[in-house]
Amino acid sequence: MGPSGTGKTTLLQLITRQLNPDKGQVIVAGDDISKYSISELYKMRQRMGMLFQNGALLTDMSVFENVAFPLREHTRLGERLIRNVVLMKLHAVGLRGAAYMMPAQLSGGMARRVALARAIVMDPAMLIYDEPFVGLDPISMGVIAKLIRQMNDALGITSIVVSHDVKEIGEVADFSYVIADGKVAASGRPADLKNESSELVRQFMLGLADGPVAFHYDAPDYAEQLLGSGTD
């Protein structure tokens, strides 16, 4: 967790090696993945599922084909088994009835749930969620939060969740990190973070308007910029 612009999504991109680090190491499952070859990288990614911030559905494929895509790309399963697995994953997110709709026909919340079904279709060892609750109505949000928690408990997988939603994170996370200014500002169980002495952490966890995190982006003096020479 953390204020906007602190690098949460960038951190996920480093973990999945969508980005290469300028320096240092990125250790995933005991290995420095920045040194992986392309084939090693693809093999590692098969053990991961990722829910992208914008869903990232393939717009010219149906819901069914979007969810089936990883299975067709990485396995040799027959069509009958692919069909059963896809329908099972869509049922888990409540959208089995939408299997043959196109992404343009979905609401924002439905598209997020289809993207989640695609993320879990390979039964990965690690699930990565970039803002999974954005665009969901309260009911869908509760369902997705429950699903994240249930998959962790039932399958023993690791989930990494980036979110601004303090309440929902408090219900699904075993351990939380608050990052700011490129560093870990605090870590611990979600309930304990509300009692942190750091003003920044308290501001974020309690949603306070006033604190170290300013609402306005750095800019010249307001009056001077309005009444000055007209240059920016």
C-alpha atoms as an extended CHARMM CRD file, in Angstrom:
* protein
*
       232  EXT
         1         1  MET       CA              0.0000000000        0.0000000000        0.0000000000  PROA      1               0.0000000000
         2         2  GLY       CA              0.9880000000        3.6210000000       -0.2410000000  PROA      2               0.0000000000
         3         3  PRO       CA              0.1050000000        7.0160000000       -1.7300000000  PROA      3               0.0000000000
         4         4  SER       CA             -0.2210000000        7.3800000000       -5.4990000000  PROA      4               0.0000000000
         5         5  GLY       CA              3.0220000000        7.6310000000       -7.4220000000  PROA      5               0.0000000000
         6         6  THR       CA              5.2180000000        5.8620000000       -4.8730000000  PROA      6               0.0000000000
         7         7  GLY       CA              6.1680000000        2.9890000000       -7.2000000000  PROA      7               0.0000000000
         8         8  LYS       CA              3.7810000000        0.1820000000       -6.2460000000  PROA      8               0.0000000000
         9         9  THR       CA              3.0190000000       -0.8430000000       -9.8230000000  PROA      9               0.0000000000
        10        10  THR       CA              6.6820000000       -0.4030000000      -10.7580000000  PROA      10              0.0000000000
        11        11  LEU       CA              7.5780000000       -2.8560000000       -7.9840000000  PROA      11              0.0000000000
        12        12  LEU       CA              5.2060000000       -5.4420000000       -9.4850000000  PROA      12              0.0000000000
        13        13  GLN       CA              6.7530000000       -4.8740000000      -12.9070000000  PROA      13              0.0000000000
        14        14  LEU       CA             10.1740000000       -5.6000000000      -11.4160000000  PROA      14              0.0000000000
        15        15  ILE       CA              8.9190000000       -8.7920000000       -9.7360000000  PROA      15              0.0000000000
        16        16  THR       CA              7.5610000000      -10.0510000000      -13.0740000000  PROA      16              0.0000000000
        17        17  ARG       CA             10.5320000000       -8.5590000000      -14.9710000000  PROA      17              0.0000000000
        18        18  GLN       CA              8.4290000000       -6.4070000000      -17.2150000000  PROA      18              0.0000000000
        19        19  LEU       CA             11.1160000000       -3.9140000000      -16.1610000000  PROA      19              0.0000000000
        20        20  ASN       CA             14.8060000000       -4.5580000000      -15.5110000000  PROA      20              0.0000000000
        21        21  PRO       CA             16.3610000000       -2.9220000000      -12.4460000000  PROA      21              0.0000000000
        22        22  ASP       CA             18.9220000000       -0.1640000000      -13.0360000000  PROA      22              0.0000000000
        23        23  LYS       CA             20.8960000000       -1.5470000000      -10.1080000000  PROA      23              0.0000000000
        24        24  GLY       CA             20.5710000000       -4.0410000000       -7.2630000000  PROA      24              0.0000000000
        25        25  GLN       CA             18.7860000000       -7.3870000000       -7.3530000000  PROA      25              0.0000000000
        26        26  VAL       CA             15.2340000000       -8.6710000000       -7.6810000000  PROA      26              0.0000000000
        27        27  ILE       CA             15.0080000000      -11.9460000000       -5.7520000000  PROA      27              0.0000000000
        28        28  VAL       CA             11.9660000000      -14.1030000000       -6.5500000000  PROA      28              0.0000000000
        29        29  ALA       CA             11.7110000000      -17.6000000000       -5.0600000000  PROA      29              0.0000000000
        30        30  GLY       CA             15.3660000000      -17.4190000000       -4.1180000000  PROA      30              0.0000000000
        31        31  ASP       CA             16.7230000000      -16.4190000000       -7.5420000000  PROA      31              0.0000000000
        32        32  ASP       CA             17.8920000000      -13.0990000000       -8.9740000000  PROA      32              0.0000000000
        33        33  ILE       CA             15.4890000000      -12.9480000000      -11.9140000000  PROA      33              0.0000000000
        34        34  SER       CA             17.2670000000       -9.9720000000      -13.4810000000  PROA      34              0.0000000000
        35        35  LYS       CA             19.8560000000      -12.5020000000      -14.6870000000  PROA      35              0.0000000000
        36        36  TYR       CA             17.3390000000      -14.9190000000      -16.2210000000  PROA      36              0.0000000000
        37        37  SER       CA             17.4660000000      -15.7840000000      -19.9030000000  PROA      37              0.0000000000
        38        38  ILE       CA             14.2860000000      -15.3380000000      -21.9360000000  PROA      38              0.0000000000
        39        39  SER       CA             13.4390000000      -19.0460000000      -21.6670000000  PROA      39              0.0000000000
        40        40  GLU       CA             14.0180000000      -19.0270000000      -17.8870000000  PROA      40              0.0000000000
        41        41  LEU       CA             11.8790000000      -15.9120000000      -17.5900000000  PROA      41              0.0000000000
        42        42  TYR       CA              8.9570000000      -17.4710000000      -19.4880000000  PROA      42              0.0000000000
        43        43  LYS       CA              9.1960000000      -20.6150000000      -17.3820000000  PROA      43              0.0000000000
        44        44  MET       CA              9.0710000000      -18.5120000000      -14.1950000000  PROA      44              0.0000000000
        45        45  ARG       CA              6.0840000000      -16.5250000000      -15.4470000000  PROA      45              0.0000000000
        46        46  GLN       CA              4.1280000000      -19.7390000000      -15.9640000000  PROA      46              0.0000000000
        47        47  ARG       CA              4.1680000000      -20.0840000000      -12.1750000000  PROA      47              0.0000000000
        48        48  MET       CA              2.6770000000      -16.5900000000      -11.8170000000  PROA      48              0.0000000000
        49        49  GLY       CA             -0.7550000000      -15.1610000000      -12.4480000000  PROA      49              0.0000000000
        50        50  MET       CA             -1.1950000000      -11.4180000000      -12.8270000000  PROA      50              0.0000000000
        51        51  LEU       CA             -4.2590000000       -9.2280000000      -12.6470000000  PROA      51              0.0000000000
        52        52  PHE       CA             -3.2820000000       -6.0170000000      -14.4250000000  PROA      52              0.0000000000
        53        53  GLN       CA             -4.5010000000       -2.6520000000      -13.2050000000  PROA      53              0.0000000000
        54        54  ASN       CA             -6.6320000000       -2.0780000000      -16.3080000000  PROA      54              0.0000000000
        55        55  GLY       CA             -7.6870000000       -5.7040000000      -16.7960000000  PROA      55              0.0000000000
        56        56  ALA       CA             -5.8440000000       -5.9010000000      -20.1610000000  PROA      56              0.0000000000
        57        57  LEU       CA             -8.3860000000       -8.1710000000      -21.8640000000  PROA      57              0.0000000000
        58        58  LEU       CA             -7.7810000000       -8.9640000000      -25.5410000000  PROA      58              0.0000000000
        59        59  THR       CA            -10.6020000000       -7.0110000000      -27.1600000000  PROA      59              0.0000000000
        60        60  ASP       CA            -11.0600000000       -9.1970000000      -30.2500000000  PROA      60              0.0000000000
        61        61  MET       CA            -11.4920000000      -12.3820000000      -28.1990000000  PROA      61              0.0000000000
        62        62  SER       CA            -14.5540000000      -13.5360000000      -26.2800000000  PROA      62              0.0000000000
        63        63  VAL       CA            -14.5170000000      -13.8720000000      -22.4990000000  PROA      63              0.0000000000
        64        64  PHE       CA            -14.0390000000      -17.6330000000      -22.9180000000  PROA      64              0.0000000000
        65        65  GLU       CA            -11.0920000000      -17.2050000000      -25.2990000000  PROA      65              0.0000000000
        66        66  ASN       CA             -9.4460000000      -14.5990000000      -23.0460000000  PROA      66              0.0000000000
        67        67  VAL       CA             -9.4610000000      -17.0090000000      -20.1190000000  PROA      67              0.0000000000
        68        68  ALA       CA             -8.4200000000      -19.9520000000      -22.3140000000  PROA      68              0.0000000000
        69        69  PHE       CA             -5.4870000000      -18.0510000000      -23.8380000000  PROA      69              0.0000000000
        70        70  PRO       CA             -2.8360000000      -19.0150000000      -21.2190000000  PROA      70              0.0000000000
        71        71  LEU       CA             -3.8780000000      -22.6740000000      -21.4380000000  PROA      71              0.0000000000
        72        72  ARG       CA             -3.5660000000      -22.6740000000      -25.2270000000  PROA      72              0.0000000000
        73        73  GLU       CA             -0.2060000000      -20.8770000000      -25.0320000000  PROA      73              0.0000000000
        74        74  HSD       CA              1.4770000000      -22.9330000000      -22.3130000000  PROA      74              0.0000000000
        75        75  THR       CA             -0.1810000000      -26.3770000000      -22.2410000000  PROA      75              0.0000000000
        76        76  ARG       CA             -1.1580000000      -29.2260000000      -24.5320000000  PROA      76              0.0000000000
        77        77  LEU       CA             -4.5600000000      -29.7850000000      -22.9650000000  PROA      77              0.0000000000
        78        78  GLY       CA             -7.3700000000      -30.9900000000      -25.2230000000  PROA      78              0.0000000000
        79        79  GLU       CA            -10.2860000000      -28.7270000000      -26.0650000000  PROA      79              0.0000000000
        80        80  ARG       CA            -12.7170000000      -30.5640000000      -23.8150000000  PROA      80              0.0000000000
        81        81  LEU       CA            -10.4630000000      -30.1550000000      -20.7700000000  PROA      81              0.0000000000
        82        82  ILE       CA             -9.7440000000      -26.5090000000      -21.6430000000  PROA      82              0.0000000000
        83        83  ARG       CA            -13.4910000000      -25.8940000000      -21.8080000000  PROA      83              0.0000000000
        84        84  ASN       CA            -14.0470000000      -27.4560000000      -18.3850000000  PROA      84              0.0000000000
        85        85  VAL       CA            -11.1850000000      -25.5160000000      -16.7600000000  PROA      85              0.0000000000
        86        86  VAL       CA            -12.2870000000      -22.1820000000      -18.2650000000  PROA      86              0.0000000000
        87        87  LEU       CA            -15.9060000000      -22.6120000000      -17.2030000000  PROA      87              0.0000000000
        88        88  MET       CA            -14.7670000000      -23.6090000000      -13.7180000000  PROA      88              0.0000000000
        89        89  LYS       CA            -12.6460000000      -20.4510000000      -13.3500000000  PROA      89              0.0000000000
        90        90  LEU       CA            -15.4250000000      -18.2420000000      -14.7410000000  PROA      90              0.0000000000
        91        91  HSD       CA            -17.8480000000      -19.8350000000      -12.2840000000  PROA      91              0.0000000000
        92        92  ALA       CA            -15.4600000000      -18.9720000000       -9.4440000000  PROA      92              0.0000000000
        93        93  VAL       CA            -15.7420000000      -15.2620000000      -10.3210000000  PROA      93              0.0000000000
        94        94  GLY       CA            -19.4880000000      -15.4460000000      -11.0060000000  PROA      94              0.0000000000
        95        95  LEU       CA            -19.3180000000      -15.0010000000      -14.7950000000  PROA      95              0.0000000000
        96        96  ARG       CA            -19.8710000000      -18.4550000000      -16.2990000000  PROA      96              0.0000000000
        97        97  GLY       CA            -22.9900000000      -17.0460000000      -17.9720000000  PROA      97              0.0000000000
        98        98  ALA       CA            -20.9050000000      -14.3850000000      -19.7290000000  PROA      98              0.0000000000
        99        99  ALA       CA            -18.4940000000      -16.8680000000      -21.3370000000  PROA      99              0.0000000000
       100       100  TYR       CA            -19.3500000000      -15.9400000000      -24.9130000000  PROA      100             0.0000000000
       101       101  MET       CA            -19.6950000000      -12.1960000000      -24.5030000000  PROA      101             0.0000000000
       102       102  MET       CA            -17.0880000000       -9.8360000000      -25.9320000000  PROA      102             0.0000000000
       103       103  PRO       CA            -15.0560000000       -7.4730000000      -23.6990000000  PROA      103             0.0000000000
       104       104  ALA       CA            -16.8670000000       -4.4250000000      -25.1510000000  PROA      104             0.0000000000
       105       105  GLN       CA            -20.1390000000       -5.8300000000      -23.7730000000  PROA      105             0.0000000000
       106       106  LEU       CA            -18.8330000000       -6.0310000000      -20.2000000000  PROA      106             0.0000000000
       107       107  SER       CA            -19.0680000000       -3.4710000000      -17.4500000000  PROA      107             0.0000000000
       108       108  GLY       CA            -15.8040000000       -2.3480000000      -15.8710000000  PROA      108             0.0000000000
       109       109  GLY       CA            -16.3600000000       -4.5840000000      -12.8610000000  PROA      109             0.0000000000
       110       110  MET       CA            -17.1710000000       -7.6060000000      -15.0220000000  PROA      110             0.0000000000
       111       111  ALA       CA            -14.0180000000       -7.0640000000      -17.0820000000  PROA      111             0.0000000000
       112       112  ARG       CA            -11.9440000000       -7.0710000000      -13.8820000000  PROA      112             0.0000000000
       113       113  ARG       CA            -13.4650000000      -10.3790000000      -12.8410000000  PROA      113             0.0000000000
       114       114  VAL       CA            -12.7790000000      -11.9330000000      -16.2460000000  PROA      114             0.0000000000
       115       115  ALA       CA             -9.1760000000      -10.7700000000      -15.9210000000  PROA      115             0.0000000000
       116       116  LEU       CA             -9.0230000000      -12.4640000000      -12.5110000000  PROA      116             0.0000000000
       117       117  ALA       CA            -10.3450000000      -15.7190000000      -13.9770000000  PROA      117             0.0000000000
       118       118  ARG       CA             -7.5760000000      -15.5410000000      -16.5910000000  PROA      118             0.0000000000
       119       119  ALA       CA             -4.9830000000      -14.8770000000      -13.8720000000  PROA      119             0.0000000000
       120       120  ILE       CA             -5.9460000000      -18.0280000000      -11.9710000000  PROA      120             0.0000000000
       121       121  VAL       CA             -6.5860000000      -20.3600000000      -14.9160000000  PROA      121             0.0000000000
       122       122  MET       CA             -3.0890000000      -21.9140000000      -14.7440000000  PROA      122             0.0000000000
       123       123  ASP       CA             -3.3570000000      -22.5260000000      -10.9810000000  PROA      123             0.0000000000
       124       124  PRO       CA             -0.2130000000      -20.4630000000      -10.3430000000  PROA      124             0.0000000000
       125       125  ALA       CA              1.9770000000      -20.6560000000       -7.2420000000  PROA      125             0.0000000000
       126       126  MET       CA              2.0000000000      -16.8510000000       -7.0270000000  PROA      126             0.0000000000
       127       127  LEU       CA             -0.8260000000      -14.4440000000       -7.7850000000  PROA      127             0.0000000000
       128       128  ILE       CA             -0.1080000000      -10.7680000000       -8.3290000000  PROA      128             0.0000000000
       129       129  TYR       CA             -2.9400000000       -8.2460000000       -8.1410000000  PROA      129             0.0000000000
       130       130  ASP       CA             -2.5000000000       -4.6350000000       -9.2480000000  PROA      130             0.0000000000
       131       131  GLU       CA             -5.4310000000       -2.6990000000       -7.7580000000  PROA      131             0.0000000000
       132       132  PRO       CA             -7.9220000000       -5.6200000000       -7.8840000000  PROA      132             0.0000000000
       133       133  PHE       CA            -10.7620000000       -3.6470000000       -6.2850000000  PROA      133             0.0000000000
       134       134  VAL       CA            -10.8020000000       -0.6800000000       -8.6740000000  PROA      134             0.0000000000
       135       135  GLY       CA            -14.0610000000       -0.3280000000      -10.6070000000  PROA      135             0.0000000000
       136       136  LEU       CA            -15.9530000000       -2.9220000000       -8.5730000000  PROA      136             0.0000000000
       137       137  ASP       CA            -19.2720000000       -2.3040000000       -6.8730000000  PROA      137             0.0000000000
       138       138  PRO       CA            -19.3870000000       -3.1110000000       -3.1310000000  PROA      138             0.0000000000
       139       139  ILE       CA            -20.8530000000       -6.5870000000       -3.6930000000  PROA      139             0.0000000000
       140       140  SER       CA            -18.2750000000       -7.5680000000       -6.3310000000  PROA      140             0.0000000000
       141       141  MET       CA            -15.5280000000       -6.0870000000       -4.1680000000  PROA      141             0.0000000000
       142       142  GLY       CA            -16.5620000000       -8.2870000000       -1.2570000000  PROA      142             0.0000000000
       143       143  VAL       CA            -16.7060000000      -11.3590000000       -3.5100000000  PROA      143             0.0000000000
       144       144  ILE       CA            -13.2300000000      -10.7410000000       -4.9590000000  PROA      144             0.0000000000
       145       145  ALA       CA            -11.7390000000      -10.0790000000       -1.5190000000  PROA      145             0.0000000000
       146       146  LYS       CA            -13.2610000000      -13.3320000000       -0.2430000000  PROA      146             0.0000000000
       147       147  LEU       CA            -11.9860000000      -15.1990000000       -3.3070000000  PROA      147             0.0000000000
       148       148  ILE       CA             -8.4200000000      -13.9100000000       -2.8040000000  PROA      148             0.0000000000
       149       149  ARG       CA             -8.4960000000      -15.0110000000        0.8210000000  PROA      149             0.0000000000
       150       150  GLN       CA            -10.0380000000      -18.4180000000        0.0600000000  PROA      150             0.0000000000
       151       151  MET       CA             -7.5230000000      -19.2170000000       -2.7000000000  PROA      151             0.0000000000
       152       152  ASN       CA             -4.6420000000      -18.4010000000       -0.3910000000  PROA      152             0.0000000000
       153       153  ASP       CA             -5.9760000000      -20.6000000000        2.3910000000  PROA      153             0.0000000000
       154       154  ALA       CA             -7.1460000000      -23.5190000000        0.2370000000  PROA      154             0.0000000000
       155       155  LEU       CA             -4.2540000000      -23.6800000000       -2.2290000000  PROA      155             0.0000000000
       156       156  GLY       CA             -1.3980000000      -22.4200000000       -0.0890000000  PROA      156             0.0000000000
       157       157  ILE       CA             -0.3240000000      -19.9100000000       -2.7240000000  PROA      157             0.0000000000
       158       158  THR       CA              1.3850000000      -16.5520000000       -2.2990000000  PROA      158             0.0000000000
       159       159  SER       CA             -0.5630000000      -13.4260000000       -3.2130000000  PROA      159             0.0000000000
       160       160  ILE       CA              0.9110000000       -9.9660000000       -3.6830000000  PROA      160             0.0000000000
       161       161  VAL       CA             -1.7700000000       -7.2940000000       -3.6750000000  PROA      161             0.0000000000
       162       162  VAL       CA             -1.3050000000       -3.6210000000       -4.4790000000  PROA      162             0.0000000000
       163       163  SER       CA             -4.2680000000       -1.5500000000       -3.3700000000  PROA      163             0.0000000000
       164       164  HSD       CA             -5.3590000000        1.8020000000       -1.9880000000  PROA      164             0.0000000000
       165       165  ASP       CA             -8.3310000000        0.1530000000       -0.2870000000  PROA      165             0.0000000000
       166       166  VAL       CA             -7.2790000000       -0.0400000000        3.3450000000  PROA      166             0.0000000000
       167       167  LYS       CA            -10.4510000000       -1.8020000000        4.5200000000  PROA      167             0.0000000000
       168       168  GLU       CA            -10.3300000000       -4.6100000000        1.9460000000  PROA      168             0.0000000000
       169       169  ILE       CA             -6.5860000000       -5.1410000000        2.3890000000  PROA      169             0.0000000000
       170       170  GLY       CA             -7.2030000000       -5.4590000000        6.1130000000  PROA      170             0.0000000000
       171       171  GLU       CA             -9.5360000000       -8.3790000000        5.4000000000  PROA      171             0.0000000000
       172       172  VAL       CA             -7.3220000000      -10.3160000000        2.9780000000  PROA      172             0.0000000000
       173       173  ALA       CA             -3.7180000000       -9.5990000000        3.9720000000  PROA      173             0.0000000000
       174       174  ASP       CA             -1.6090000000      -11.4700000000        6.5030000000  PROA      174             0.0000000000
       175       175  PHE       CA              1.1290000000       -8.8600000000        6.2670000000  PROA      175             0.0000000000
       176       176  SER       CA              1.2100000000       -5.3810000000        4.7740000000  PROA      176             0.0000000000
       177       177  TYR       CA              3.8540000000       -2.9230000000        3.6440000000  PROA      177             0.0000000000
       178       178  VAL       CA              3.3420000000        0.8120000000        3.2410000000  PROA      178             0.0000000000
       179       179  ILE       CA              5.8230000000        2.2920000000        0.7690000000  PROA      179             0.0000000000
       180       180  ALA       CA              6.6210000000        5.9540000000        0.2000000000  PROA      180             0.0000000000
       181       181  ASP       CA              9.5290000000        7.8650000000       -1.3440000000  PROA      181             0.0000000000
       182       182  GLY       CA             11.0240000000        4.6410000000       -2.6800000000  PROA      182             0.0000000000
       183       183  LYS       CA             11.2840000000        3.0270000000        0.7600000000  PROA      183             0.0000000000
       184       184  VAL       CA              9.2520000000        0.8480000000        3.1300000000  PROA      184             0.0000000000
       185       185  ALA       CA              7.6620000000        3.3370000000        5.5220000000  PROA      185             0.0000000000
       186       186  ALA       CA              6.0740000000        0.6610000000        7.7190000000  PROA      186             0.0000000000
       187       187  SER       CA              5.2510000000       -3.0270000000        7.7470000000  PROA      187             0.0000000000
       188       188  GLY       CA              3.2040000000       -5.3780000000        9.8760000000  PROA      188             0.0000000000
       189       189  ARG       CA             -0.2550000000       -6.8090000000       10.2730000000  PROA      189             0.0000000000
       190       190  PRO       CA             -2.8810000000       -4.4620000000        8.8030000000  PROA      190             0.0000000000
       191       191  ALA       CA             -4.5500000000       -3.7690000000       12.1630000000  PROA      191             0.0000000000
       192       192  ASP       CA             -1.2170000000       -2.7660000000       13.7030000000  PROA      192             0.0000000000
       193       193  LEU       CA             -0.3750000000       -0.2220000000       10.9970000000  PROA      193             0.0000000000
       194       194  LYS       CA             -3.1460000000        2.1020000000       12.1920000000  PROA      194             0.0000000000
       195       195  ASN       CA             -1.1960000000        2.5440000000       15.4210000000  PROA      195             0.0000000000
       196       196  GLU       CA              2.0730000000        3.4560000000       13.7030000000  PROA      196             0.0000000000
       197       197  SER       CA              3.8190000000        6.5230000000       15.0650000000  PROA      197             0.0000000000
       198       198  SER       CA              4.7300000000        7.7050000000       11.5520000000  PROA      198             0.0000000000
       199       199  GLU       CA              2.5250000000       10.6250000000       10.5340000000  PROA      199             0.0000000000
       200       200  LEU       CA              2.6900000000        9.5300000000        6.8850000000  PROA      200             0.0000000000
       201       201  VAL       CA              1.4930000000        6.0130000000        7.6800000000  PROA      201             0.0000000000
       202       202  ARG       CA             -1.2800000000        7.2610000000        9.9410000000  PROA      202             0.0000000000
       203       203  GLN       CA             -2.4200000000        9.7410000000        7.2940000000  PROA      203             0.0000000000
       204       204  PHE       CA             -2.6420000000        6.9960000000        4.6870000000  PROA      204             0.0000000000
       205       205  MET       CA             -4.2330000000        4.3190000000        6.8980000000  PROA      205             0.0000000000
       206       206  LEU       CA             -6.8460000000        6.7060000000        8.3250000000  PROA      206             0.0000000000
       207       207  GLY       CA             -7.4490000000        8.6650000000        5.1240000000  PROA      207             0.0000000000
       208       208  LEU       CA             -6.5960000000       12.0420000000        6.6920000000  PROA      208             0.0000000000
       209       209  ALA       CA             -6.6660000000       15.1280000000        4.4790000000  PROA      209             0.0000000000
       210       210  ASP       CA             -3.8120000000       16.8490000000        6.3210000000  PROA      210             0.0000000000
       211       211  GLY       CA             -0.3680000000       15.3440000000        6.7790000000  PROA      211             0.0000000000
       212       212  PRO       CA              3.0080000000       14.7810000000        5.1210000000  PROA      212             0.0000000000
       213       213  VAL       CA              1.4300000000       13.6540000000        1.8300000000  PROA      213             0.0000000000
       214       214  ALA       CA              0.3610000000       16.8350000000        0.0830000000  PROA      214             0.0000000000
       215       215  PHE       CA             -2.6960000000       16.9860000000       -2.1650000000  PROA      215             0.0000000000
       216       216  HSD       CA             -1.0470000000       19.4260000000       -4.5970000000  PROA      216             0.0000000000
       217       217  TYR       CA              1.8300000000       18.4280000000       -6.8660000000  PROA      217             0.0000000000
       218       218  ASP       CA              4.8870000000       20.6750000000       -6.5420000000  PROA      218             0.0000000000
       219       219  ALA       CA              4.2960000000       23.9330000000       -8.4120000000  PROA      219             0.0000000000
       220       220  PRO       CA              5.4380000000       27.5680000000       -8.3720000000  PROA      220             0.0000000000
       221       221  ASP       CA              3.8090000000       29.9830000000       -5.9680000000  PROA      221             0.0000000000
       222       222  TYR       CA              0.1120000000       30.1900000000       -6.9330000000  PROA      222             0.0000000000
       223       223  ALA       CA             -0.3180000000       33.9780000000       -6.7020000000  PROA      223             0.0000000000
       224       224  GLU       CA              2.9750000000       34.6230000000       -8.4690000000  PROA      224             0.0000000000
       225       225  GLN       CA              2.0940000000       32.2570000000      -11.3000000000  PROA      225             0.0000000000
       226       226  LEU       CA             -1.3640000000       33.8380000000      -11.7950000000  PROA      226             0.0000000000
       227       227  LEU       CA             -0.2990000000       37.4700000000      -11.4520000000  PROA      227             0.0000000000
       228       228  GLY       CA              3.2290000000       37.2710000000      -12.8260000000  PROA      228             0.0000000000
       229       229  SER       CA              4.5900000000       37.7210000000      -16.3180000000  PROA      229             0.0000000000
       230       230  GLY       CA              2.5450000000       34.8920000000      -17.7870000000  PROA      230             0.0000000000
       231       231  THR       CA              5.4840000000       32.4960000000      -18.1560000000  PROA      231             0.0000000000
       232       232  ASP       CA              5.2180000000       29.0110000000      -16.5600000000  PROA      232             0.0000000000
